Amino acid sequence: MAVVAERAFTSRSTLQRVEAGDTNVSIGIYAGVLHALGLLDGLSQIADISNDSVGQALASAELPKRVHLKRPAGSSRDG
């Protein structure tokens, strides 16, 4: 535990809080611990939008249903 705390640039007590799942520990500390354990790539997967189907559905719902092209002034529809 002391080696992981040292490699994560944090104290043993903070590392214990991370292990306990303390939500008051900053994301930077979690990133440091993941880096020390060789698991930092997993953090990028959490933030990857392609893994967030609910977020994608919500974003799609906010898109306009139809888009109308603006025509230049003075042009007619018949050509």
Sequence and secondary structure as in RCSB ss.txt:
>XXXX:A:sequence
MAVVAERAFTSRSTLQRVEAGDTNVSIGIYAGVLHALGLLDGLSQIADISNDSVGQALASAELPKRVHLKRPAGS
SRDG
>XXXX:A:secstr
 HHHHHHTTS HHHHHHHHTT TTS HHHHHHHHHHTT THHHHHHT GGG HHHHHHHHHTS S       TT 
 S  
